[in-house]
Structure formats: structure tokens, C-alpha cells
Amino acid sequence: MRFRITKYNPEYRADNGAYTVDDWISVGEIGKVFNGTKLSLDTYLGMEKNYLDSINIIFKTFNCKNIVVKKWRNMFLLKKLRKIYLICLI
């Protein structure tokens, strides 16, 4: 079973896969403005929480015992995922 968890709406992808909306991509962009809205730490952490919540729902729904991450771009989230993973195995 495979899942792709992303904050990017697929409706806004070009034929070549590029995302066509001006949006933030990393923690380093906190304080910058995207589509007229300044990215705050709270907004960033809220999105990170959404990722973790999604992973937790998948684990619970499908009674997962392990996970394989193929691509990883954010070490902050990886540290949080390890905690969620341990909670799911208990």
C-alpha cells in the first residue's frame, strides 16, 4: 500500500509536474509573504502537525506496524515522526 502525503493541491500542478502557486516550501521561509499572507511559525507548525496527524490516521486505519520513507526533505518532521511511530507500535 502506498500513500503520498503533501500540502500541495494537485489541481495546481502543470503538465510537467511544477507547482504553479506561489507557496512556501521550508521552515527557512517563515516571515516571507506568499499570496499576500506572511508565513508564521504557527502556520508552519500547523502544517507539520497535519503531516503527523495524517500519518497517524493511516497507521490506525490500516493497523500498520512499520513505515518506509522513500523521500525525505525535512529533518524536523523526521524527529517528530519517530515519536509518532513509537506511539503507534505501543
C-alpha positions as CSV (number, residue, x, y, z in Angstrom):
1,M,0.0,0.0,0.0
2,R,1.4,3.4,-0.9
3,F,0.4,6.9,0.2
4,R,1.7,10.3,-0.8
5,I,1.2,13.0,1.8
6,T,1.6,16.5,0.5
7,K,0.3,20.0,1.2
8,Y,0.2,20.8,-2.5
9,N,-3.1,20.7,-4.3
10,P,-2.7,18.5,-7.4
11,E,-5.1,20.8,-9.2
12,Y,-2.3,23.4,-9.3
13,R,0.3,21.3,-11.0
14,A,1.4,21.9,-14.5
15,D,1.7,19.1,-17.0
16,N,5.5,18.9,-16.2
17,G,4.7,18.5,-12.5
18,A,5.7,22.0,-11.5
19,Y,3.5,23.6,-8.8
20,T,2.0,26.8,-10.2
21,V,1.0,28.6,-7.0
22,D,3.5,30.8,-5.1
23,D,3.8,28.8,-1.8
24,W,6.3,28.2,0.9
25,I,8.4,25.1,0.9
26,S,10.5,25.1,4.1
27,V,10.9,26.4,7.6
28,G,13.5,28.8,6.3
29,E,10.8,30.8,4.7
30,I,9.0,31.8,7.9
31,G,8.4,35.6,7.8
32,K,8.2,35.7,4.0
33,V,5.0,36.6,2.2
34,F,3.2,34.1,-0.1
35,N,0.0,35.1,-1.9
36,G,-0.4,38.1,0.3
37,T,0.0,36.2,3.6
38,K,3.1,36.2,5.8
39,L,4.2,32.7,6.8
40,S,4.2,32.5,10.6
41,L,5.8,29.9,12.8
42,D,2.3,28.8,13.9
43,T,1.2,28.3,10.3
44,Y,4.3,26.3,9.6
45,L,4.0,24.1,12.7
46,G,0.3,23.6,11.9
47,M,1.2,22.1,8.6
48,E,3.8,19.9,10.2
49,K,1.1,18.7,12.6
50,N,-1.2,18.0,9.7
51,Y,1.5,15.7,8.2
52,L,1.9,13.8,11.5
53,D,-1.8,13.5,12.0
54,S,-2.2,12.1,8.5
55,I,0.5,9.5,9.2
56,N,-1.1,8.6,12.5
57,I,-4.5,8.1,10.8
58,I,-3.0,5.8,8.2
59,F,-1.3,3.8,10.9
60,K,-4.5,3.4,12.9
61,T,-6.8,2.8,9.9
62,F,-4.7,0.1,8.3
63,N,-3.2,-1.3,11.5
64,C,0.3,-0.5,10.2
65,K,3.3,-2.0,12.0
66,N,6.0,-0.2,10.1
67,I,6.7,2.5,7.5
68,V,9.2,3.0,4.7
69,V,10.0,6.6,3.8
70,K,11.3,6.9,0.2
71,K,12.0,10.6,0.1
72,W,12.6,12.9,3.0
73,R,13.2,16.7,2.9
74,N,12.7,17.8,6.5
75,M,14.6,16.5,9.5
76,F,12.4,18.5,11.9
77,L,9.4,16.4,10.8
78,L,11.5,13.2,10.8
79,K,12.2,13.6,14.6
80,K,8.5,14.1,15.2
81,L,7.6,11.1,13.0
82,R,9.9,8.8,15.1
83,K,7.8,9.7,18.2
84,I,4.5,9.1,16.3
85,Y,5.9,5.8,15.0
86,L,6.8,4.6,18.5
87,I,3.3,5.6,19.8
88,C,1.7,3.6,17.0
89,L,3.6,0.4,17.9
90,I,2.7,0.5,21.6
